[in-house]
Amino acid sequence: MAIDPIFHASRTELDCEIPGARLWRFELWDDNQYVPYFYNPALNAGATRLAFIGRRSGQEQVYLLDLASDAVTQLTHARGTGQNWSPYVRQDVDGVRPQFIAWSQPDWEHVVYWEDNTLCRVDIITGRIERLFELPEAVVPSVPHCSPHGWLSWGTIPAHLQHRLKQGASVLDLESELRTGCGLWVFDLHTGRSIANVETPFWSNHVSASPDHRRILCCHEGAWTEQRMYVYDVTTSTLAPLRDQRDGARIGHEFWISTDVVGYHGSNGGTGFFGTIEVETGERTERPSAAPDTQHYGHYHVSPDGRLVVTDGEVSSDGISIAALDSAQLDFRTVCRHGWRREQDQRFHPHPHWHQRGRYITFTGCVEASGGGVQSRLCLLELPATGDSWP
């Protein structure tokens, strides 16, 4: 039996600075709605359904938006309490863990999410929920990532340290204590078993399996001046740094571009850059911004053909911008506005993701709330057809 829609979204078309492109903001209820973390797609493979997290009646749950009818179905009725993931979401959150969701690939028939320490999977048609895996109470998960072939990866930190983060401690305050008790996990959605449980000498975040499942990318969460990017080799069971940072570079927001190539952004000597590195050889290309003095903190994602990069920072703090990767410098062009402000938490951050078909970019936008303050909204950027003169 199919789940009945609970709501129909209305669309607002917004200004877009690329000729032929269209930008949609979806208007739902009067509270937050936001896309998954930037390295997990919000849209399914066919670009027909959008999975998101929404807050209604004081709880955050997983929802599905059908783009043909704009009908919204509620996939979860989670009862988790204190789900906030400090220090990035400090406000009390009930329901599912915020932003801890991913499409189950390659079937695209389920959405995976965390409720407390239980990894769950919900069928998008029937609403049937499976409890896949239970983490020990002594640890809590970080943001998961699902590979194109069904490996779900995440990091863990000790539960008592997560509690201290909720009480106001910073990651840097706990740096020495986070050297023990942390790890990365990999779970195979096909076989229903754990593939790896690796202890790491730092808070391991941005954990993601390569498309060929040979390597696990992760980062040392905390100060970006630390050695940041690491790769775990599944075959040899070894964890090693990816890019040496002894040149003073600050690195962040790592993600797989292809089986052997990782993308990231950073700065060096005040100049911002977007980098790509080949895992096998260590060969890297780091393209500086054409306007380094205006770079803003942001997340980056690459188009499926590898020609373009999108970010929610760079040119301005409130804009989605795109640059071509075929030159020595990145000349970013603002496409549209997202309205995010730095003081807001992860549920408001745009987190743009370039869909695998190349025509769509999903992100979270911000609007002024009717009762004051700011709320987050789902946004869909539809780009011009291939061959049009852009960017």
MOGI-V402637 format. One record per pair of residues at least 4 apart in sequence whose C-alpha atoms are under 8 Angstrom apart, sorted by the first residue. I is the first residue (numbers start at 0). J is the second residue. If there is no record, write none. Layout:
I|J / I|J
//
This chain:
0|124 / 0|125 / 1|124 / 1|125 / 1|126 / 2|72 / 2|73 / 2|124 / 2|125 / 2|126 / 3|72 / 4|70 / 4|71 / 4|72 / 4|73 / 5|70 / 5|71 / 5|72 / 5|73 / 6|27 / 6|70 / 6|71 / 6|72 / 7|27 / 7|68 / 7|69 / 7|70 / 7|71 / 8|25 / 8|26 / 8|27 / 8|69 / 8|70 / 8|71 / 9|25 / 9|26 / 9|27 / 9|69 / 10|23 / 10|24 / 10|25 / 10|26 / 11|23 / 11|24 / 11|25 / 11|26 / 12|21 / 12|22 / 12|23 / 12|24 / 13|21 / 13|22 / 13|23 / 13|24 / 14|21 / 14|22 / 14|335 / 15|20 / 15|21 / 15|22 / 15|334 / 15|335 / 16|20 / 16|333 / 16|334 / 16|335 / 17|334 / 17|389 / 17|390 / 18|383 / 19|382 / 19|383 / 20|380 / 20|381 / 20|382 / 20|383 / 21|380 / 21|381 / 21|382 / 22|335 / 22|378 / 22|379 / 22|380 / 22|381 / 23|378 / 23|379 / 23|380 / 24|364 / 24|376 / 24|377 / 24|378 / 24|379 / 25|376 / 25|377 / 25|378 / 26|376 / 26|377 / 28|55 / 29|368 / 29|369 / 30|53 / 30|54 / 30|55 / 30|374 / 30|375 / 31|53 / 31|54 / 31|55 / 31|346 / 31|374 / 31|375 / 31|376 / 32|51 / 32|52 / 32|53 / 32|54 / 32|346 / 32|363 / 32|374 / 32|375 / 32|376 / 32|377 / 33|51 / 33|52 / 33|53 / 33|346 / 33|347 / 33|362 / 33|363 / 33|375 / 33|376 / 33|377 / 34|41 / 34|50 / 34|51 / 34|52 / 34|98 / 34|350 / 34|361 / 34|362 / 34|363 / 34|377 / 35|39 / 35|40 / 35|41 / 35|50 / 35|51 / 35|52 / 35|98 / 35|99 / 35|100 / 35|101 / 35|350 / 36|98 / 36|99 / 36|142 / 36|350 / 37|298 / 37|300 / 37|350 / 37|351 / 37|352 / 38|144 / 38|254 / 38|300 / 38|352 / 39|101 / 39|102 / 39|144 / 39|145 / 39|352 / 40|101 / 40|102 / 40|352 / 40|353 / 40|354 / 41|49 / 41|50 / 41|51 / 41|101 / 41|102 / 41|352 / 41|361 / 42|46 / 42|47 / 42|48 / 42|49 / 42|50 / 42|354 / 42|361 / 43|47 / 43|48 / 43|49 / 43|50 / 43|102 / 43|107 / 44|107 / 44|354 / 44|355 / 44|356 / 46|354 / 46|356 / 47|65 / 47|66 / 47|67 / 48|63 / 48|64 / 48|65 / 48|66 / 49|63 / 49|64 / 49|65 / 49|66 / 50|61 / 50|62 / 50|63 / 50|64 / 50|102 / 50|110 / 51|61 / 51|62 / 51|63 / 51|64 / 52|59 / 52|60 / 52|61 / 52|62 / 52|97 / 52|98 / 53|59 / 53|60 / 53|61 / 53|62 / 54|58 / 54|59 / 54|60 / 55|59 / 55|60 / 57|92 / 57|93 / 58|92 / 58|93 / 58|94 / 59|92 / 59|93 / 59|94 / 59|95 / 59|96 / 59|97 / 60|73 / 60|74 / 60|75 / 60|76 / 60|77 / 60|94 / 60|95 / 61|73 / 61|74 / 61|75 / 61|95 / 61|100 / 62|71 / 62|72 / 62|73 / 62|74 / 62|75 / 63|71 / 63|72 / 63|73 / 63|74 / 63|123 / 64|69 / 64|70 / 64|71 / 64|72 / 65|69 / 65|70 / 65|71 / 66|70 / 74|121 / 74|122 / 74|123 / 74|126 / 75|121 / 75|126 / 76|94 / 77|94 / 77|95 / 77|114 / 78|93 / 78|94 / 78|95 / 78|114 / 79|93 / 79|94 / 79|95 / 79|96 / 79|114 / 79|115 / 80|92 / 80|93 / 80|94 / 80|115 / 81|91 / 81|92 / 81|93 / 82|91 / 82|92 / 82|93 / 82|94 / 82|95 / 82|96 / 82|97 / 82|114 / 82|115 / 83|88 / 83|89 / 83|90 / 83|91 / 83|92 / 83|93 / 83|96 / 83|97 / 84|88 / 84|89 / 84|96 / 84|97 / 84|141 / 84|161 / 84|165 / 85|89 / 85|161 / 85|164 / 85|165 / 86|164 / 86|165 / 86|167 / 86|168 / 86|169 / 86|170 / 87|344 / 87|345 / 88|97 / 88|344 / 88|345 / 88|346 / 89|165 / 89|344 / 92|96 / 92|97 / 94|114 / 95|99 / 95|112 / 95|113 / 95|114 / 95|115 / 96|112 / 96|113 / 96|114 / 96|115 / 97|346 / 98|142 / 98|346 / 99|112 / 99|113 / 99|141 / 99|142 / 99|143 / 100|110 / 100|111 / 100|112 / 100|113 / 100|142 / 100|143 / 101|110 / 101|111 / 101|112 / 101|143 / 101|144 / 101|145 / 102|107 / 102|108 / 102|109 / 102|110 / 102|111 / 102|145 / 103|107 / 103|108 / 103|109 / 103|110 / 103|111 / 103|120 / 103|145 / 103|149 / 103|188 / 104|145 / 104|146 / 104|147 / 104|148 / 104|149 / 105|147 / 105|148 / 105|149 / 108|122 / 108|123 / 108|124 / 109|120 / 109|121 / 109|122 / 109|123 / 110|120 / 110|121 / 110|122 / 110|123 / 111|118 / 111|119 / 111|120 / 111|121 / 112|118 / 112|119 / 112|120 / 113|117 / 113|118 / 113|119 / 114|118 / 114|119 / 116|133 / 116|134 / 116|135 / 116|136 / 116|139 / 116|140 / 117|130 / 117|131 / 117|132 / 117|133 / 117|134 / 118|130 / 118|131 / 118|132 / 118|133 / 118|134 / 119|128 / 119|129 / 119|130 / 119|131 / 119|132 / 120|128 / 120|129 / 120|130 / 120|131 / 121|126 / 121|127 / 121|128 / 121|129 / 122|126 / 122|127 / 122|128 / 131|191 / 134|138 / 134|139 / 134|140 / 136|158 / 137|157 / 137|158 / 137|159 / 138|155 / 138|156 / 138|157 / 138|158 / 138|159 / 139|155 / 139|156 / 139|157 / 139|158 / 139|161 / 140|153 / 140|154 / 140|155 / 140|156 / 141|153 / 141|154 / 141|155 / 141|156 / 141|204 / 142|153 / 142|154 / 142|204 / 142|205 / 142|206 / 143|151 / 143|152 / 143|153 / 143|154 / 143|205 / 143|206 / 143|207 / 144|151 / 144|152 / 144|153 / 144|205 / 144|206 / 144|207 / 144|208 / 145|149 / 145|150 / 145|151 / 145|152 / 145|207 / 145|208 / 146|150 / 146|151 / 146|207 / 146|208 / 146|209 / 146|210 / 147|210 / 148|210 / 149|187 / 149|188 / 149|189 / 150|185 / 150|186 / 150|187 / 150|188 / 150|208 / 150|212 / 151|185 / 151|186 / 151|187 / 151|188 / 151|207 / 151|208 / 152|183 / 152|184 / 152|185 / 152|186 / 152|206 / 152|207 / 152|208 / 153|183 / 153|184 / 153|185 / 153|204 / 153|205 / 153|206 / 153|207 / 154|181 / 154|182 / 154|183 / 154|184 / 154|202 / 154|203 / 154|204 / 154|205 / 154|206 / 155|181 / 155|182 / 155|183 / 155|184 / 155|202 / 155|203 / 155|204 / 156|160 / 156|161 / 156|177 / 156|180 / 156|181 / 156|182 / 156|202 / 156|203 / 157|161 / 157|180 / 157|181 / 158|162 / 159|163 / 160|164 / 160|173 / 160|177 / 161|165 / 162|166 / 163|167 / 163|168 / 164|168 / 164|169 / 164|170 / 168|172 / 168|173 / 169|173 / 170|174 / 170|220 / 170|221 / 171|221 / 171|222 / 173|177 / 174|178 / 174|201 / 174|221 / 177|181 / 177|200 / 177|201 / 177|202 / 178|199 / 178|200 / 178|201 / 178|202 / 179|199 / 179|200 / 179|201 / 180|198 / 180|199 / 180|200 / 181|198 / 181|199 / 181|200 / 181|201 / 181|202 / 181|203 / 182|196 / 182|197 / 182|198 / 182|199 / 182|200 / 182|201 / 182|202 / 182|203 / 183|195 / 183|196 / 183|197 / 183|198 / 183|199 / 183|203 / 183|206 / 184|193 / 184|194 / 184|195 / 184|196 / 184|197 / 185|193 / 185|194 / 185|195 / 185|196 / 185|208 / 186|191 / 186|192 / 186|193 / 186|194 / 186|195 / 187|191 / 187|192 / 187|193 / 187|194 / 188|192 / 199|203 / 201|219 / 201|220 / 202|218 / 202|219 / 202|220 / 202|221 / 203|217 / 203|218 / 203|219 / 203|220 / 204|217 / 204|218 / 204|219 / 204|220 / 205|216 / 205|217 / 205|218 / 205|252 / 205|253 / 205|254 / 206|215 / 206|216 / 206|217 / 206|218 / 207|215 / 207|216 / 207|217 / 207|254 / 207|255 / 208|212 / 208|213 / 208|214 / 208|215 / 208|216 / 209|213 / 209|214 / 209|215 / 209|216 / 209|255 / 209|257 / 209|258 / 209|259 / 210|257 / 210|258 / 211|258 / 212|233 / 213|232 / 213|233 / 213|234 / 214|230 / 214|231 / 214|232 / 214|233 / 215|230 / 215|231 / 215|232 / 215|233 / 216|228 / 216|229 / 216|230 / 216|231 / 216|253 / 216|254 / 216|255 / 217|228 / 217|229 / 217|230 / 217|231 / 217|253 / 218|227 / 218|228 / 218|229 / 218|253 / 219|225 / 219|226 / 219|227 / 219|228 / 219|229 / 220|227 / 221|225 / 223|227 / 223|249 / 223|250 / 223|251 / 224|244 / 224|247 / 224|248 / 224|249 / 224|250 / 225|244 / 225|249 / 226|240 / 226|242 / 226|243 / 226|244 / 226|245 / 227|240 / 227|242 / 227|244 / 227|250 / 227|251 / 228|240 / 228|241 / 228|242 / 228|250 / 228|253 / 229|238 / 229|239 / 229|240 / 229|241 / 229|242 / 230|238 / 230|239 / 230|240 / 230|241 / 231|236 / 231|237 / 231|238 / 231|239 / 232|236 / 232|237 / 232|238 / 233|237 / 241|278 / 241|281 / 242|276 / 242|281 / 244|248 / 244|249 / 247|267 / 247|268 / 248|265 / 248|266 / 248|267 / 248|268 / 249|265 / 249|266 / 249|267 / 250|263 / 250|264 / 250|265 / 250|266 / 251|263 / 251|264 / 251|265 / 252|263 / 252|264 / 252|298 / 252|299 / 253|261 / 253|262 / 253|263 / 253|264 / 254|261 / 254|262 / 254|263 / 255|259 / 255|260 / 255|261 / 255|262 / 256|260 / 256|261 / 256|262 / 256|301 / 256|305 / 257|261 / 259|277 / 259|278 / 259|279 / 260|275 / 260|276 / 260|277 / 260|278 / 261|275 / 261|276 / 261|277 / 261|278 / 262|273 / 262|274 / 262|275 / 262|276 / 262|300 / 263|273 / 263|274 / 263|275 / 263|299 / 264|271 / 264|272 / 264|273 / 264|274 / 264|298 / 264|299 / 265|271 / 265|272 / 265|273 / 265|274 / 266|270 / 266|271 / 266|272 / 267|271 / 267|272 / 269|291 / 269|292 / 270|287 / 270|288 / 270|291 / 270|292 / 271|287 / 271|288 / 271|291 / 271|294 / 272|285 / 272|286 / 272|287 / 272|288 / 273|285 / 273|286 / 273|287 / 273|288 / 274|283 / 274|284 / 274|285 / 274|286 / 275|283 / 275|284 / 275|285 / 276|281 / 276|282 / 276|283 / 276|284 / 277|281 / 277|282 / 277|283 / 278|282 / 286|326 / 286|327 / 286|328 / 286|329 / 287|291 / 287|327 / 287|328 / 287|329 / 288|294 / 288|313 / 288|328 / 288|329 / 288|330 / 288|331 / 289|328 / 289|329 / 289|330 / 289|331 / 290|294 / 290|314 / 290|330 / 293|313 / 293|314 / 293|315 / 294|312 / 294|313 / 294|314 / 294|315 / 295|312 / 295|313 / 295|314 / 295|315 / 295|316 / 296|312 / 296|313 / 296|316 / 297|310 / 297|311 / 297|312 / 297|313 / 298|310 / 298|311 / 298|312 / 298|350 / 298|351 / 299|308 / 299|309 / 299|310 / 299|311 / 299|350 / 299|351 / 300|308 / 300|309 / 300|310 / 300|351 / 300|352 / 300|353 / 301|305 / 301|306 / 301|307 / 301|308 / 301|309 / 301|353 / 302|306 / 302|307 / 302|308 / 302|309 / 302|353 / 302|354 / 302|355 / 302|357 / 303|353 / 303|354 / 303|355 / 303|356 / 303|357 / 304|357 / 305|324 / 306|323 / 306|324 / 306|325 / 307|321 / 307|322 / 307|323 / 307|324 / 308|321 / 308|322 / 308|323 / 308|324 / 309|319 / 309|320 / 309|321 / 309|322 / 309|351 / 309|353 / 310|319 / 310|320 / 310|321 / 310|351 / 311|316 / 311|317 / 311|318 / 311|319 / 311|320 / 311|337 / 311|349 / 311|350 / 311|351 / 312|316 / 312|317 / 312|318 / 312|319 / 312|320 / 313|320 / 313|331 / 314|318 / 314|320 / 314|331 / 314|332 / 314|333 / 316|339 / 316|340 / 317|336 / 317|337 / 317|338 / 317|339 / 317|340 / 318|333 / 318|334 / 318|335 / 318|336 / 318|337 / 318|338 / 319|333 / 319|334 / 319|335 / 319|336 / 319|337 / 319|351 / 320|331 / 320|332 / 320|333 / 320|334 / 320|335 / 321|331 / 321|332 / 321|333 / 321|334 / 321|390 / 322|329 / 322|330 / 322|331 / 322|332 / 322|390 / 323|329 / 323|330 / 323|331 / 323|390 / 324|329 / 332|390 / 336|364 / 337|349 / 337|363 / 337|364 / 337|365 / 338|364 / 338|365 / 338|366 / 339|343 / 339|347 / 339|348 / 339|349 / 339|364 / 339|365 / 343|347 / 343|348 / 344|348 / 346|375 / 347|363 / 347|364 / 347|365 / 347|374 / 347|375 / 348|363 / 348|364 / 349|362 / 349|363 / 349|364 / 350|362 / 350|363 / 351|360 / 351|361 / 351|362 / 351|363 / 352|360 / 352|361 / 352|362 / 353|357 / 353|359 / 353|360 / 353|361 / 354|358 / 354|359 / 354|360 / 354|361 / 358|381 / 358|382 / 358|383 / 358|384 / 359|379 / 359|380 / 359|381 / 359|382 / 360|379 / 360|380 / 360|381 / 360|382 / 361|377 / 361|378 / 361|379 / 361|380 / 362|377 / 362|378 / 362|379 / 363|375 / 363|376 / 363|377 / 363|378 / 364|375 / 364|376 / 364|377 / 364|378 / 365|373 / 365|374 / 365|375 / 365|376 / 366|373 / 366|374 / 366|375 / 366|376 / 367|371 / 367|372 / 367|373 / 367|374 / 368|372 / 368|373 / 368|374 / 383|387
//
